[in-house]
Amino acid sequence: MSTATSLLTAEDLEFLGRPLHGFLSVAGGAQPPQPRPVWFEATAEGTIQLITEPDSLKVRRLRRDPRASIVVAAPVDERERWVSVAGRATVEADGAHDLCSRLAARYWDLDDRTRAGDLATMLAADLSRVVIHPETVRRYAY
């Protein structure tokens, strides 16, 4: 069943709390959106946040047009389920490194020295936090 609201539900937050990839799209002017897989975190406040480099194409596009969306789907070995969040995105200078650490722990086994090294490299970089403030949340569960 497909439904739409402006808020994430408790069931959405539980689903989005899993280590799934989200597919982020940002407004691109005359170009069609180019979805990209991203790590993300759904917050208790009902926003979606992710990390990126401050000079990335997505940040440059968001500074021109703050519209963004993310779609997260269940793996193919599960019953069909997805959540789509669309709204205004802000680019924040604070909190990106803490978010990066949380996301790496969620998506990677940090006892693996290679992954721990990858995280150290990421944390040494300049990072920004992108926050999507939901205006429309659509979901489907079979």
Salt bridges, closest charged atoms under 4 A:
ASP12 OD2 - ARG139 NH2 2.60
GLU41 OE2 - ARG102 NE 2.87
ASP65 OD2 - ARG67 NH2 2.66
GLU78 OE2 - ARG18 NH2 2.51
ASP94 OD1 - ARG129 NH2 3.23
ASP118 OD2 - ARG115 NH1 3.70
